[in-house]
Amino acid sequence: MQSLDDDLRLRLLERADVVARTVVSQQPFYRSQQCSSNQKQLLETMVGAAIWCFPGSDILWTGAISVAALKLLAASSLPKTVKLTKEHRYPRKVAAAELFALDWSAIGDPAAEVLNRYLDCYGRFNYVLPEENKRLGKYQKTHSFVSPEHAYTQAGIELRYLSMPLLKEIRAGESELASLVLSGQID
């Protein structure tokens, strides 16, 4: 993954700090007998929403795009008009539940921990079609999520990897490049 510019790193670190402070301060209640399952879900939703509000960047793209999206791009005379969705591989509520489960007393810099998890996992995304994104939803629930790979397999979504410059060329009208990626002749 490319490196972050200083401004983006600072904005991400500030938000990571707020999320870390929120989780650490609410963790005793979250783990207590007084916290109902509805309250746990609300806390996970709140923290997940905060993670969703982190600034995005193309450097968080995994390099993966769905085969269905590539096929649509290859067949389109106007590939720029093909709607692609940035599908975050890791569900936000699952990320929040993970953060609430951590032993924060063993972590020296909570903000850095959240930031690193965002950059390495929680903020990473693939490009898929909107209808594929909807299909993934039922496999990304907190109670049923196993892994990003499992969710994609269950939803019947196959991925291919390519570079951002190649994707930009395809989006700019070089649709034959999408066919080459699909056939494995270029990556």
VOPAGU-2260 file (C-alpha; in pm, 1 decimal, decimal comma):
REM VOPAGU-2260
SITE   aa  ch    i         X         Y         Z
SITE  MET   A    0       0,0       0,0       0,0
SITE  GLN   A    1     122,9     350,1     -80,0
SITE  SER   A    2     202,7     587,6     203,7
SITE  LEU   A    3     -41,8     847,8     332,4
SITE  ASP   A    4      21,4    1216,1     290,2
SITE  ASP   A    5      67,1    1404,8     618,6
SITE  ASP   A    6    -273,3    1577,0     606,9
SITE  LEU   A    7    -464,8    1252,2     554,0
SITE  ARG   A    8    -260,4    1073,4     821,1
SITE  LEU   A    9    -339,8    1350,7    1072,3
SITE  ARG   A   10    -714,0    1345,8     992,1
SITE  LEU   A   11    -721,8     967,2    1023,5
SITE  LEU   A   12    -524,0     971,3    1348,5
SITE  GLU   A   13    -758,0    1232,3    1501,2
SITE  ARG   A   14   -1060,9    1018,6    1419,1
SITE  ALA   A   15    -886,7     702,2    1534,9
SITE  ASP   A   16    -816,3     877,6    1864,3
SITE  VAL   A   17   -1186,0     961,4    1912,8
SITE  VAL   A   18   -1290,2     603,5    1830,2
SITE  ALA   A   19   -1027,1     458,2    2064,9
SITE  ARG   A   20   -1130,2     690,1    2348,9
SITE  THR   A   21   -1496,2     607,7    2292,3
SITE  VAL   A   22   -1440,0     232,2    2291,5
SITE  VAL   A   23   -1210,0     239,9    2594,1
SITE  SER   A   24   -1454,0     455,7    2791,0
SITE  GLN   A   25   -1758,8     245,6    2699,8
SITE  GLN   A   26   -1597,0     -97,4    2719,1
SITE  PRO   A   27   -1673,8    -154,8    3091,0
SITE  PHE   A   28   -2044,1     -95,0    3026,2
SITE  TYR   A   29   -2034,6    -297,1    2701,4
SITE  ARG   A   30   -1892,5    -596,3    2891,2
SITE  SER   A   31   -2120,1    -559,5    3192,4
SITE  GLN   A   32   -2433,4    -753,9    3283,8
SITE  GLN   A   33   -2628,2    -426,3    3263,7
SITE  CYS   A   34   -2561,9    -393,5    2889,8
SITE  SER   A   35   -2841,5    -561,9    2697,1
SITE  SER   A   36   -2790,0    -709,0    2351,2
SITE  ASN   A   37   -2981,0    -410,4    2206,4
SITE  GLN   A   38   -2745,0    -172,4    2384,1
SITE  LYS   A   39   -2441,4    -365,5    2259,0
SITE  GLN   A   40   -2578,4    -344,2    1906,2
SITE  LEU   A   41   -2627,7      31,2    1945,9
SITE  LEU   A   42   -2271,8      79,4    2070,8
SITE  GLU   A   43   -2140,5    -129,2    1779,9
SITE  THR   A   44   -2352,0      72,9    1536,5
SITE  MET   A   45   -2224,5     402,7    1679,1
SITE  VAL   A   46   -1859,1     300,1    1667,4
SITE  GLY   A   47   -1907,8     137,8    1326,3
SITE  ALA   A   48   -2063,3     460,0    1195,4
SITE  ALA   A   49   -1766,4     657,0    1327,1
SITE  ILE   A   50   -1530,7     423,0    1140,9
SITE  TRP   A   51   -1744,1     466,6     827,5
SITE  CYS   A   52   -1685,8     844,2     858,1
SITE  PHE   A   53   -1307,5     811,4     839,0
SITE  PRO   A   54   -1169,8     983,2     528,6
SITE  GLY   A   55   -1125,3     744,5     239,7
SITE  SER   A   56    -845,0     720,1     -11,0
SITE  ASP   A   57    -769,3     515,9    -320,0
SITE  ILE   A   58    -464,6     377,9    -139,1
SITE  LEU   A   59    -707,9     168,7      68,9
SITE  TRP   A   60    -823,9     -16,1    -243,3
SITE  THR   A   61    -714,5    -380,5    -226,2
SITE  GLY   A   62    -660,4    -392,6    -602,6
SITE  ALA   A   63    -959,5    -627,4    -634,9
SITE  ILE   A   64   -1262,2    -581,4    -857,2
SITE  SER   A   65   -1544,0    -825,0    -918,6
SITE  VAL   A   66   -1546,8   -1032,9   -1234,5
SITE  ALA   A   67   -1903,6    -913,8   -1299,3
SITE  ALA   A   68   -1787,2    -552,0   -1284,5
SITE  LEU   A   69   -1500,1    -627,0   -1522,3
SITE  LYS   A   70   -1738,2    -800,1   -1764,6
SITE  LEU   A   71   -1969,1    -498,5   -1758,6
SITE  LEU   A   72   -1674,5    -264,2   -1815,0
SITE  ALA   A   73   -1550,3    -481,3   -2103,8
SITE  ALA   A   74   -1894,0    -478,6   -2270,9
SITE  SER   A   75   -1967,1    -109,2   -2217,8
SITE  SER   A   76   -1912,7     154,9   -2483,7
SITE  LEU   A   77   -1906,9     408,2   -2197,0
SITE  PRO   A   78   -1716,4     236,9   -1914,2
SITE  LYS   A   79   -1703,8     558,3   -1712,6
SITE  THR   A   80   -2080,8     530,9   -1664,4
SITE  VAL   A   81   -2059,4     181,9   -1512,0
SITE  LYS   A   82   -2142,5     224,7   -1143,0
SITE  LEU   A   83   -1884,9      69,8    -914,4
SITE  THR   A   84   -1931,1      49,2    -538,1
SITE  LYS   A   85   -1646,8      68,5    -289,5
SITE  GLU   A   86   -1735,2    -237,0     -84,7
SITE  HIS   A   87   -1554,6    -244,0     246,7
SITE  ARG   A   88   -1437,2    -597,7     298,2
SITE  TYR   A   89   -1476,8    -578,0     673,1
SITE  PRO   A   90   -1819,6    -482,4     811,1
SITE  ARG   A   91   -1813,4    -177,8    1038,2
SITE  LYS   A   92   -2018,4    -337,6    1316,4
SITE  VAL   A   93   -1786,4    -638,1    1314,7
SITE  ALA   A   94   -1490,4    -400,7    1341,5
SITE  ALA   A   95   -1659,9    -226,2    1634,6
SITE  ALA   A   96   -1727,9    -558,2    1811,4
SITE  GLU   A   97   -1359,7    -648,7    1765,0
SITE  LEU   A   98   -1252,3    -317,4    1916,3
SITE  PHE   A   99   -1479,9    -369,9    2216,6
SITE  ALA   A  100   -1328,4    -718,0    2264,7
SITE  LEU   A  101    -966,7    -596,6    2278,5
SITE  ASP   A  102    -764,4    -583,9    2598,6
SITE  TRP   A  103    -685,6    -212,9    2582,0
SITE  SER   A  104    -467,6    -229,9    2894,5
SITE  ALA   A  105    -209,9    -417,5    2684,4
SITE  ILE   A  106    -208,4    -153,3    2407,3
SITE  GLY   A  107      31,5     136,3    2452,5
SITE  ASP   A  108    -117,2     369,8    2192,9
SITE  PRO   A  109    -490,5     309,7    2140,1
SITE  ALA   A  110    -523,3     569,9    1862,8
SITE  ALA   A  111    -236,7     411,9    1668,5
SITE  GLU   A  112    -398,1      67,4    1717,0
SITE  VAL   A  113    -727,6     185,8    1567,2
SITE  LEU   A  114    -546,8     366,5    1285,3
SITE  ASN   A  115    -339,5      59,2    1197,8
SITE  ARG   A  116    -647,6    -164,2    1202,3
SITE  TYR   A  117    -824,1      83,9     973,3
SITE  LEU   A  118    -535,3      99,1     726,7
SITE  ASP   A  119    -470,7    -276,5     730,3
SITE  CYS   A  120    -823,4    -409,9     752,9
SITE  TYR   A  121   -1129,6    -198,8     839,2
SITE  GLY   A  122   -1081,2      65,3     570,2
SITE  ARG   A  123    -978,6    -165,0     284,9
SITE  PHE   A  124   -1225,6    -199,5      -1,6
SITE  ASN   A  125   -1290,4    -384,3    -327,9
SITE  TYR   A  126   -1484,0    -257,5    -626,9
SITE  VAL   A  127   -1809,0    -442,3    -694,8
SITE  LEU   A  128   -2138,9    -370,2    -866,5
SITE  PRO   A  129   -2415,7    -220,4    -648,7
SITE  GLU   A  130   -2624,9    -538,1    -672,8
SITE  GLU   A  131   -2325,4    -745,4    -557,4
SITE  ASN   A  132   -2283,1    -513,2    -261,7
SITE  LYS   A  133   -2645,1    -583,2    -163,4
SITE  ARG   A  134   -2590,4    -959,8    -195,6
SITE  LEU   A  135   -2292,0    -940,5      36,8
SITE  GLY   A  136   -2496,4    -779,1     313,3
SITE  LYS   A  137   -2646,8   -1095,5     453,8
SITE  TYR   A  138   -2302,6   -1256,6     485,8
SITE  GLN   A  139   -2152,3    -957,4     664,9
SITE  LYS   A  140   -2375,8    -945,3     971,5
SITE  THR   A  141   -2200,6    -947,2    1307,8
SITE  HIS   A  142   -2348,5   -1284,4    1405,9
SITE  SER   A  143   -2264,6   -1459,4    1076,5
SITE  PHE   A  144   -1945,4   -1294,2     948,9
SITE  VAL   A  145   -1652,7   -1535,4     917,8
SITE  SER   A  146   -1409,8   -1353,1     688,5
SITE  PRO   A  147   -1420,4   -1130,6     379,7
SITE  GLU   A  148   -1326,7   -1428,2     163,1
SITE  HIS   A  149   -1607,1   -1640,8     306,1
SITE  ALA   A  150   -1862,9   -1362,5     253,8
SITE  TYR   A  151   -1759,0   -1318,3    -109,6
SITE  THR   A  152   -1771,4   -1692,6    -173,1
SITE  GLN   A  153   -2116,1   -1720,8     -13,1
SITE  ALA   A  154   -2241,4   -1426,9    -222,4
SITE  GLY   A  155   -2100,3   -1584,7    -540,3
SITE  ILE   A  156   -1862,7   -1297,0    -611,2
SITE  GLU   A  157   -1530,5   -1372,0    -777,1
SITE  LEU   A  158   -1254,4   -1112,1    -770,8
SITE  ARG   A  159    -966,9   -1023,9   -1002,0
SITE  TYR   A  160    -669,5    -806,3    -913,1
SITE  LEU   A  161    -529,5    -520,7   -1116,5
SITE  SER   A  162    -346,6    -193,9   -1065,9
SITE  MET   A  163    -509,8     145,9   -1024,7
SITE  PRO   A  164    -347,3     278,4   -1345,6
SITE  LEU   A  165    -494,4     -17,0   -1537,5
SITE  LEU   A  166    -839,0      38,3   -1384,9
SITE  LYS   A  167    -819,7     407,4   -1479,2
SITE  GLU   A  168    -737,0     312,8   -1839,9
SITE  ILE   A  169   -1033,4      75,0   -1849,5
SITE  ARG   A  170   -1263,2     342,8   -1704,8
SITE  ALA   A  171   -1131,3     590,8   -1963,4
SITE  GLY   A  172   -1248,7     371,3   -2249,6
SITE  GLU   A  173    -987,4     101,0   -2294,1
SITE  SER   A  174   -1248,7    -170,5   -2244,9
SITE  GLU   A  175   -1040,1    -432,3   -2427,0
SITE  LEU   A  176    -802,4    -416,9   -2130,2
SITE  ALA   A  177   -1086,8    -545,3   -1909,0
SITE  SER   A  178   -1119,2    -846,3   -2140,6
SITE  LEU   A  179    -745,6    -910,0   -2110,9
SITE  VAL   A  180    -766,1    -898,0   -1729,6
SITE  LEU   A  181   -1061,2   -1139,9   -1736,7
SITE  SER   A  182    -873,5   -1382,8   -1959,7
SITE  GLY   A  183    -563,0   -1365,7   -1741,1
SITE  GLN   A  184    -350,1   -1224,3   -2021,1
SITE  ILE   A  185    -275,3    -907,6   -1821,4
SITE  ASP   A  186    -263,5    -820,1   -1456,0
